[in-house]
Amino acid sequence: MKKLIALLLALVLTLSCTAAFADDAAPALEKDLVILFTSDVHCGIDQGWGYAGLYAVKESLSADHHVLLVDDGDAIQGEPIGTMTRGEAIIDIMNTMGYDVAIPGNHEFDYGVDNFLALTEKANFPYISCNFNKEGELVFDPYLIKEVDGVKIAFVGVTTPLTPRSSTPRYFMNDEGEYIYGFLQDETGEAVYEAVQNSVDAARAEGAAYVIVMGHLGNETECSPWMYSEVIANTTGIDAFLDGHSHDTDQVVMKNKDGEDVVRSACGTKLGHIGVLTITTDGKISSELYSWGSSVAAPKLLPLNNAASEAVSAASDVLNEKLQQVVATSSVDLIIHDPVAVTSEGKPVRIVRSAETNLGDLCADAYLEQAGDADIAFVNGGGIRVPISKGDITLNDILRVHPFGNSLTVIEVTGQQVLDALEWSVHALPGEFGGFNQVAGLSFRFDPNIPSPCSQDEKGFFTGVDESMERRVRDVLVAGEPLDPNGTYKLASIDYQLLNHGDGYTMYDGATVLQESVKLDNQVLIDYITEALGGSIGAGYEEPYGQGRIVAVGAEG
């Protein structure tokens, strides 16, 4: 009997302990939580799913799931709607969408740090980042905790330390040229790893059951030592990593520092995909993409009439109004065609792809000035599409000059690479070549009558210069001084040529990238005309054939 009583007492104690443990147990989700995420939208407000499609998906899922909506950066730049409104129209749409939290990507700063910070005040959702700082002090909270069914879900933000290079460096400096904003950039990556780890630990200490990192880091080698994989491998406590920057769509599960699985998901760009991270009621985490495969965007193909479609329509109306605004004047015609010569059919002769023009000078000058401390600037004639007539100039007039969405990039090159690039630039003359470069900070002469010494592969890519042949290019001057083949120069141009072999330019391989994809080509031109020139074009651009930076000579010249 004593043994029986003892067993009953033990059972009662066990049940009491179990009940007490149950009372103290962390709450569980009552229904699955779906975290929808976007990244690198780049103003693609009506592309792919479009914001209207995303809104419809969010509404549909909300019927049976808890739903949170987050953004991984690079939302406000990339299309005229961003340029014209300095990102404000995108924030208006994101407010309508009901975003819960966002992080800054590198291109959030393309209209200036002050402009972005003003936009964050307009946003109805918080921005977070554990590494964006001003003089050592964090600008935003490093993490945010959302509570769902009593379950705490933490979001930690981290932005690529390459941001000053891939936006406009001077935006992050004071008037003395000293950097006052930073992203914990160091050679090892340890500062970022530590910032992420501290934020994860702090969120866990506040009771977070799940920790989601929202990163704008990417998977490209040039992003090392801050690639998402390096952050995961050097930290613990992260359940999932929602990533952007590289425009990839990889869905990965990898080990963290303690050998535990971490889900990493990315959702591409321009709303072609919606990222979907699901946390089930039993705590399982998985990622997938909702992909829009049609070449016709969802808002155009489907009858999507919702709050987001109305916001997009309102933003488009604002854009159309702004495009017609007069922002500058010109006292001269800026040309791409010969002002005198015509074809046998009486049509104008295009010369911007074979000779210097005043519009070519203007575009190249814009790149040189907007790059900050570049020595030389090149702009391909094929990327200068329409002339600008004298008189009033609207924003639409400027946008039409550069319609391709290339971006200002700066690299460090040798004088020899510059010589090879110039040789390639004139290799097809006297015929046209879309890669014929208009120049700034530099002048040269060339002889189109002798055979080009350039060689190319079957795809038309530059493969070298035959040094047994005479070069066409001669008398190259940089800032009035002879170019030094062994010297180094900072070259500003479009990412298309400098980074992507556009127009066959392969001689830049191996060059050090100083600024990458800083701002769109049309924005470069807009900012130069409206700010640097004060909205008035004339002095220095009176001569249609330019300032004599590129001079064709005869064989004897």
Secondary structure, DSSP 8 states (H G I E B T S, - for coil): -HHHHHHHHHHHHHHHHHHHHHHHS----SS-EEEEEE---TT-TTSTTHHHHHHHHHHHHHTTSEEEEEE-S--S-SSHHHHHHTTHHHHHHHHHHT--EE---GGGGTT-HHHHHHHHHH-SS-BB-SS-EETTEESSBSEEEEEETTEEEEEEEEE-TTHHHHS-GGGGB-TTS-B-EE----SSSHHHHHHHHHHHHHHHHTT-SEEEEEEE--S-GGGTTS-HHHHHHT--S--EEEE-SS----EEEEE-TTS-EEEEEE--STTSEEEEEEE-TT--EEEEEEE---SS-HHHHS---SHHHHHHHHHHHHHHHHHTSEEEEESS-B-SEEEEEE-TTS-EEE-TTTS--HHHHHHHHHHHHHTSS-SEEEEEGGG--S-B-SEEEEHHHHHHHS-S--BEEEEEEEHHHHHHHHHHHTTTTTS--TT-EEEESEEEEE-TTS---EEE-TTS-EEEE-TTS--SEEEEEETTEE--TTSEEEEEEEHHHHTT-GGG--TTTT-EEEE-S-SBHHHHHHHIIIIISTTEE-TT--STT-SSSEEE--TT-
